[in-house]
Amino acid sequence: MNGHEAAPLSLLTVRNLTRAFAGRRALFGRPGGVVRAVTDVSLDLAVGQTLGIVGESGSGKSTLGRLALRMIEADSGDIQFDGRDLRSASPRELRRLRAAMTVIFQDPYSALDPRWTVGRIIAEPLRINGSIGAAEQREKIVEILGWVGLEPEVMNRPPRALSGGQRQRIVIARALVTRPRLVFCDEPVSGLDLSTRAQVLALLRDLQREFGLAYLFVSHDLGVVEAVSDRIAVMYLGSIVEVGSAEAVARQYRHPYTAALVSASPAPDPLAQRARSRVVLSGDPPSAVDVPSGCAFHPRCALAIPICADKKPELRIGADGHGVACHVTNADSSLSGMTLFARMTGTPASPPTATAALARQQSPRRQRETAVSGDERKSE
């Protein structure tokens, strides 16, 4: 960005968001402790861009998305949506804003009512958010079905008559029929096979360009997140440990946990997958009921030093927007990407990149564009 270009306008701004849940009661009704799902999280999402949230199961990423849209209430923190204070919005105002904030759910099989037809499923948000007539509803449904690549005749079918990929397109159509500005994508491709996943990701990119949508995209797969995101935030046990541009986080990562996520991304070539070094974390993630002191990642980190167990590292964001919460890498700026990976694995081998796993997930058009650009470079 040069000095004459304006920064993208922020559509969603979250500051110091925190939420804890009462744990399940243990034997004989004893309290089960407090689950610290999200702790002091701040983030920004610009108009027409995608912010990817990545982390293991239980990291708090889906809870963060629900808090940001006020699907569940936060214990503390501020949420601004398009300049409005979302936490102080009245039920009536919040209901009106729901048309501009929608959700694409993870499981297309459980997200659709099996008793309803596709037409009724997609029309439901229109009935809730407005009072348009049946003829106009039908026009909108036919239009949005066309945008997601489905024929109008599927309106009369039940979800059970459709494939998994078609069902996910119906979920997307229902989310977009009110023409929202923000879409929370909660693991939208995790249950799909690779070819269908590539088609859905390409569809989401096309719809974003056409409608100027902003996506809050949650996934456990860093490769998928990098493919669709402008910026990425990495979560571990309810806190953001690294944030920055998609390229910076996936290639010049500075947190040991991010290095482990990159290492876990599968390579397209099975032989290369077996030959390359891996960052192997010790043990399972700690319980959110009993978060370790200091840096929550230190019991599993190969680079941990004594201060990591005593003091929680601050998320320090540089001038380039790349931030990391790590005592070790904040003290040594050379530890990033290949250098960090080599230090953690004890080998000089080049580390994998998150996008390596996406060669087989690209849309046919994206593959053609990549091939054309490669041919152009060869001819120069």
C-alpha positions in Angstrom: 0.0 0.0 0.0 1.4 3.4 -1.0 1.0 6.6 0.9 -1.9 7.7 -1.3 -4.1 4.6 -0.7 -6.7 4.6 2.0 -6.8 1.7 4.5 -9.8 -0.6 4.2 -12.7 0.5 6.3 -13.3 -1.7 9.3 -16.6 -3.5 9.3 -16.2 -5.5 12.5 -14.1 -4.4 15.4 -13.7 -6.5 18.6 -11.8 -5.3 21.6 -10.8 -7.3 24.8 -13.6 -9.9 24.3 -13.8 -12.5 27.0 -16.2 -15.3 27.8 -16.1 -18.2 30.3 -18.6 -21.0 30.8 -19.4 -23.0 33.9 -18.1 -26.5 33.4 -20.1 -29.6 33.8 -20.7 -30.7 37.3 -18.5 -33.6 38.4 -19.4 -36.6 40.5 -21.9 -36.0 43.3 -22.8 -32.6 41.8 -19.5 -30.9 42.6 -18.7 -27.8 40.4 -16.8 -28.7 37.3 -14.7 -25.6 37.2 -14.8 -22.6 34.7 -14.0 -23.1 31.0 -12.1 -20.0 29.7 -13.3 -20.2 26.2 -12.1 -16.7 25.0 -9.8 -14.5 26.9 -9.1 -10.8 26.1 -9.3 -11.1 22.3 -9.1 -8.1 19.9 -9.4 -8.2 16.1 -10.5 -6.2 13.1 -12.2 -7.2 9.9 -12.2 -4.9 6.9 -15.1 -4.4 4.4 -14.9 -7.0 1.6 -12.0 -9.0 3.2 -11.6 -12.3 4.9 -10.1 -12.9 8.4 -9.2 -16.5 9.0 -9.3 -17.9 12.6 -7.3 -21.1 12.9 -6.5 -23.5 15.8 -7.0 -26.9 17.1 -10.3 -28.1 18.4 -11.1 -26.4 21.7 -9.0 -23.4 20.9 -12.1 -21.1 21.1 -12.3 -20.1 17.4 -15.9 -21.0 16.9 -16.9 -19.4 20.2 -15.1 -16.2 19.1 -17.2 -16.1 16.0 -20.4 -16.6 17.8 -19.5 -13.9 20.3 -18.6 -11.4 17.6 -22.1 -11.8 16.0 -23.8 -11.8 19.5 -25.1 -15.3 18.9 -23.9 -15.8 22.5 -23.2 -13.0 25.0 -19.7 -12.0 26.1 -18.7 -11.5 29.7 -16.8 -8.3 28.8 -15.4 -6.5 25.8 -16.6 -4.3 23.0 -18.1 -5.2 19.6 -18.5 -2.6 16.8 -20.3 -3.7 13.6 -20.4 -1.0 10.9 -20.0 1.7 13.5 -22.7 0.4 15.8 -22.2 -0.8 19.3 -23.4 -4.4 19.0 -23.3 -5.2 22.7 -25.7 -2.3 23.6 -28.1 -3.0 20.7 -31.7 -3.6 21.7 -33.4 -6.9 20.7 -35.3 -5.0 18.0 -32.2 -3.4 16.5 -30.2 -6.6 16.8 -33.0 -8.5 14.9 -32.8 -5.9 12.1 -29.0 -6.2 12.0 -29.2 -10.0 11.7 -30.0 -9.6 8.0 -26.5 -8.1 7.6 -24.7 -10.8 9.7 -25.3 -14.4 8.7 -23.7 -17.8 9.3 -22.6 -20.7 7.1 -22.7 -23.7 9.5 -20.2 -26.6 9.5 -22.4 -29.6 8.9 -24.8 -29.3 5.9 -26.6 -32.4 7.0 -27.7 -31.1 10.4 -28.0 -27.4 9.4 -31.0 -28.1 7.2 -34.5 -29.1 8.4 -35.2 -32.5 6.7 -39.0 -31.8 6.8 -38.8 -28.6 4.7 -38.2 -28.1 1.0 -35.2 -26.2 -0.2 -37.4 -23.3 -1.2 -38.8 -23.0 2.3 -35.4 -23.3 3.9 -33.9 -20.4 1.8 -37.1 -18.3 2.2 -37.0 -18.5 6.0 -34.6 -15.6 6.6 -36.7 -13.4 4.2 -39.8 -14.1 6.2 -38.0 -13.3 9.5 -36.3 -10.1 8.3 -39.0 -8.6 6.1 -42.5 -8.7 4.8 -42.1 -9.2 1.0 -44.7 -11.1 -1.0 -44.5 -14.7 -2.2 -43.7 -13.7 -5.8 -40.7 -11.6 -4.7 -39.5 -14.3 -2.4 -39.5 -16.8 -5.3 -37.6 -14.3 -7.5 -34.9 -13.9 -4.8 -34.6 -17.6 -4.2 -34.2 -18.4 -7.9 -31.6 -15.7 -8.2 -29.5 -16.9 -5.2 -29.8 -20.5 -6.4 -28.3 -19.4 -9.7 -25.4 -17.7 -7.9 -24.5 -20.8 -6.0 -24.7 -23.0 -9.1 -28.1 -24.8 -8.6 -31.1 -25.0 -10.9 -34.5 -23.6 -9.8 -36.1 -27.0 -9.7 -34.3 -28.0 -6.5 -36.7 -25.6 -4.7 -39.2 -28.4 -4.4 -36.8 -31.1 -3.1 -36.1 -32.0 0.5 -32.4 -31.9 1.6 -32.2 -35.7 1.7 -32.5 -35.7 -2.1 -29.3 -33.7 -2.5 -25.6 -34.5 -2.2 -23.3 -33.1 0.5 -21.9 -30.5 -1.8 -25.4 -29.4 -3.0 -26.5 -29.2 0.7 -23.6 -26.9 1.5 -24.6 -24.7 -1.4 -28.1 -24.5 0.0 -26.6 -23.5 3.4 -24.6 -20.8 1.5 -27.7 -19.7 -0.4 -29.7 -19.3 2.8 -26.9 -17.3 4.4 -26.7 -14.9 1.4 -30.4 -14.5 0.5 -30.7 -11.4 2.7 -27.6 -9.8 1.0 -25.5 -9.6 4.2 -22.3 -7.7 4.7 -20.6 -10.1 7.1 -20.7 -13.9 6.9 -19.4 -16.1 9.7 -18.1 -19.3 8.0 -17.8 -21.9 10.8 -15.7 -24.8 9.4 -17.7 -24.6 6.1 -15.7 -27.3 4.2 -14.4 -29.6 6.9 -17.0 -32.3 6.1 -16.6 -32.3 2.3 -14.3 -34.4 0.1 -11.4 -32.6 -1.6 -13.0 -32.0 -5.0 -16.2 -30.6 -3.4 -14.2 -28.6 -1.0 -12.3 -26.9 -3.8 -15.6 -26.1 -5.6 -17.1 -24.5 -2.4 -14.0 -22.5 -1.7 -14.0 -21.2 -5.3 -17.7 -20.3 -4.9 -17.1 -18.4 -1.7 -14.3 -16.4 -3.4 -16.5 -15.6 -6.4 -19.4 -14.5 -4.2 -17.1 -12.3 -2.1 -15.9 -10.5 -5.2 -19.5 -10.1 -6.6 -21.2 -8.9 -3.4 -18.3 -7.3 -1.5 -18.8 -9.8 1.4 -16.6 -9.9 4.5 -15.9 -13.4 5.9 -14.9 -14.4 9.4 -13.6 -17.8 8.3 -13.0 -20.5 11.0 -11.1 -23.7 10.3 -8.5 -26.1 11.9 -6.7 -26.4 8.6 -4.2 -23.6 8.1 -3.8 -24.4 4.4 -7.5 -23.8 3.7 -7.5 -20.6 5.8 -4.5 -19.2 3.9 -6.2 -20.0 0.5 -9.2 -17.8 1.3 -7.9 -15.2 3.8 -6.4 -11.7 3.7 -5.4 -11.9 7.3 -5.0 -14.8 9.7 -5.3 -15.0 13.5 -4.0 -18.1 15.2 -5.8 -19.1 18.5 -4.6 -21.3 21.3 -6.7 -22.0 24.4 -8.8 -18.9 23.9 -6.1 -16.4 23.1 -4.7 -15.1 19.9 -1.0 -16.1 19.7 -0.2 -14.8 16.2 -1.9 -12.5 13.7 -0.9 -10.9 10.4 -1.3 -11.1 6.6 -2.1 -14.6 5.3 1.3 -14.8 3.6 3.2 -13.6 6.7 1.5 -16.1 9.1 1.7 -19.1 6.8 5.2 -18.5 5.5 7.1 -16.2 7.9 5.3 -17.5 11.1 6.9 -16.5 14.3 5.0 -18.5 16.9 6.1 -22.2 17.7 2.4 -23.2 17.7 1.9 -21.8 14.2 5.0 -23.7 13.0 3.3 -26.9 14.3 0.1 -26.1 12.4 2.1 -25.4 9.2 4.0 -28.7 9.7 0.7 -30.6 10.0 -0.6 -29.4 6.6 -0.5 -32.4 4.3 1.7 -32.2 1.2 0.3 -33.1 -2.3 3.1 -35.6 -2.9 3.0 -38.6 -0.4 6.7 -39.2 -0.9 7.5 -35.6 0.1 5.2 -36.0 3.0 7.1 -38.9 4.4 10.5 -37.4 3.7 10.1 -34.0 5.3 10.7 -33.1 8.9 7.8 -32.4 11.3 7.2 -30.3 14.4 5.8 -32.9 16.8 4.1 -31.4 19.9 4.3 -33.3 23.1 1.0 -34.3 24.7 -2.5 -33.1 24.1 -3.7 -29.5 24.5 -4.3 -28.6 28.2 -7.9 -28.3 29.4 -9.5 -24.8 29.2 -10.6 -25.4 32.7 -7.0 -25.5 33.9 -5.0 -23.3 31.7 -1.2 -23.4 32.4 0.4 -20.4 33.9 2.4 -18.0 31.9 2.3 -18.9 28.2 -0.4 -21.5 27.8 1.6 -23.2 25.1 4.8 -23.7 27.1 4.2 -27.3 28.3 4.2 -28.4 24.6 6.9 -26.0 23.2 10.4 -27.1 22.3 11.7 -23.6 22.7 10.2 -22.8 26.1 12.5 -21.0 28.6 11.8 -20.3 32.3 10.0 -17.0 31.8 7.4 -18.8 29.6 6.0 -20.7 32.7 5.8 -17.5 34.8 4.6 -14.7 32.6 2.0 -14.6 29.8 3.6 -13.0 26.7 2.1 -9.9 25.2 0.8 -9.9 21.7 3.2 -7.4 20.1 2.1 -6.2 16.7 4.8 -4.6 14.4 4.4 -1.8 11.9 3.6 -4.4 9.2 0.6 -5.7 11.2 2.3 -9.0 12.0 2.0 -9.8 15.7 3.1 -12.6 17.9 2.8 -13.5 21.6 6.0 -15.3 22.3 8.9 -14.5 24.7 11.4 -16.3 22.6 10.7 -15.0 19.1 10.0 -11.5 20.4 13.5 -11.5 21.8 15.0 -12.8 18.6 13.5 -11.4 15.5 15.5 -13.8 13.3 13.3 -16.7 14.4 10.7 -16.9 11.7 9.6 -19.2 9.0 12.5 -21.5 7.9 14.8 -20.5 10.7 12.1 -21.1 13.4 11.2 -24.4 11.9 14.8 -25.5 11.8 15.4 -24.6 15.4 12.3 -26.5 16.5 13.1 -29.7 14.5 16.9 -29.6 14.9 17.4 -29.8 11.1 18.3 -27.3 8.4 15.7 -28.8 6.1 13.3 -26.4 4.4 9.9 -26.3 6.2 6.6 -26.9 4.5 4.3 -24.0 3.7 0.6 -24.1 4.4 -0.3 -23.5 0.7 1.5 -26.7 -0.4 -1.5 -28.7 0.6 -3.8 -26.6 -1.5 -2.4 -27.5 -4.9 -5.0 -30.2 -5.3 -7.8 -28.0 -3.8 -7.5 -25.1 -6.2 -10.4 -24.5 -8.6 -9.8 -25.4 -12.2 -9.7 -21.7 -13.1 -7.1 -21.0 -10.3 -5.0 -23.8 -11.7 -5.2 -22.3 -15.2 -4.2 -18.9 -13.9 -1.2 -20.4 -12.1 -0.2 -22.3 -15.2 -0.5 -19.2 -17.4 1.6 -17.1 -15.0 4.2 -19.8 -14.9 4.4 -19.9 -18.7 4.7 -16.2 -18.8 7.7 -16.2 -16.4 9.4 -18.9 -18.5 9.0 -16.9 -21.7 10.6 -13.8 -20.2 
